[in-house]
Amino acid sequence: MTDKKSPVAKVAVGMVSAAIWRNASQGKAPFYNTTFEMRFKDDQGNWQTSASYGHTDLLLLAKCADLAFNRIVELRQQDKEAGAAEAA
């Protein structure tokens, strides 16, 4: 059985979404990476995902990246507060 890691947070704007992944670093503060995808329906009506964006999708991608950045700032602050509480 594989242990699949889940994102710690997700944000979305329209059909563009970002998954935020927490990565542990031995002896250091955790760091975060982000993956983006866009959902769409194919010609048969099935949902698909893509990591390719047309020019009309770029503003949605930019806003999604902005939301992801802000969420990571919040997560890093929570990490910092949790570390301070553990040290006390």
C-alpha positions as CSV (number, residue, x, y, z in Angstrom):
1,M,0.0,0.0,0.0
2,T,1.4,3.4,-1.0
3,D,1.1,6.4,1.3
4,K,0.1,9.2,-1.0
5,K,0.9,12.6,0.2
6,S,-1.8,15.2,0.1
7,P,-1.4,19.0,-0.4
8,V,-1.7,21.0,2.8
9,A,-3.9,23.6,1.0
10,K,-5.6,24.3,-2.3
11,V,-6.7,27.6,-3.8
12,A,-8.6,28.1,-7.1
13,V,-9.7,30.9,-9.4
14,G,-12.2,29.7,-12.0
15,M,-10.9,26.5,-13.5
16,V,-7.3,27.1,-12.5
17,S,-6.2,25.7,-9.2
18,A,-3.0,25.5,-7.1
19,A,-2.0,22.7,-4.7
20,I,0.4,23.7,-1.9
21,W,2.8,21.0,-0.7
22,R,4.7,21.1,2.6
23,N,8.2,19.7,2.5
24,A,10.1,18.8,5.7
25,S,13.7,19.8,5.8
26,Q,15.9,18.1,8.4
27,G,17.0,20.6,11.0
28,K,15.4,23.5,9.1
29,A,12.0,25.1,8.8
30,P,9.7,23.4,6.4
31,F,9.3,24.8,2.9
32,Y,6.4,24.9,0.5
33,N,6.1,24.1,-3.3
34,T,3.1,24.8,-5.5
35,T,1.7,22.9,-8.5
36,F,-0.9,24.4,-10.8
37,E,-3.5,22.8,-13.1
38,M,-6.4,23.8,-15.1
39,R,-9.6,21.7,-15.4
40,F,-11.6,21.5,-18.6
41,K,-14.1,19.2,-20.4
42,D,-12.9,17.4,-23.5
43,D,-15.0,16.9,-26.6
44,Q,-16.7,13.8,-25.0
45,G,-17.7,15.8,-21.9
46,N,-15.1,14.1,-19.6
47,W,-13.1,16.2,-17.2
48,Q,-9.4,16.6,-17.9
49,T,-6.5,18.5,-16.4
50,S,-3.7,20.4,-18.1
51,A,-0.6,22.3,-17.0
52,S,-0.7,24.4,-20.3
53,Y,-2.3,27.8,-20.3
54,G,-3.6,29.9,-23.2
55,H,-3.2,33.7,-23.2
56,T,-6.8,34.1,-21.9
57,D,-5.9,31.9,-18.9
58,L,-2.8,33.8,-17.7
59,L,-4.6,36.3,-15.6
60,L,-6.5,33.5,-13.8
61,L,-3.1,31.7,-13.3
62,A,-1.5,35.0,-12.0
63,K,-4.4,35.5,-9.5
64,C,-4.2,31.8,-8.4
65,A,-0.4,32.2,-7.9
66,D,-1.1,35.4,-5.8
67,L,-3.6,33.5,-3.6
68,A,-1.2,30.6,-3.2
69,F,1.6,33.0,-2.2
70,N,-0.6,34.5,0.5
71,R,-1.7,31.1,1.8
72,I,2.0,30.0,2.0
73,V,2.8,33.2,4.0
74,E,0.0,32.2,6.4
75,L,1.3,28.6,6.6
76,R,4.8,29.8,7.3
77,Q,3.5,32.0,10.1
78,Q,1.7,29.1,11.6
79,D,4.9,27.0,11.4
80,K,6.8,29.8,13.2
81,E,4.2,30.1,15.9
82,A,4.1,26.4,16.4
83,G,7.9,26.3,16.7
84,A,7.8,29.1,19.3
85,A,5.2,27.3,21.3
86,E,7.2,24.1,21.3
87,A,10.3,26.0,22.4
88,A,8.4,27.6,25.3
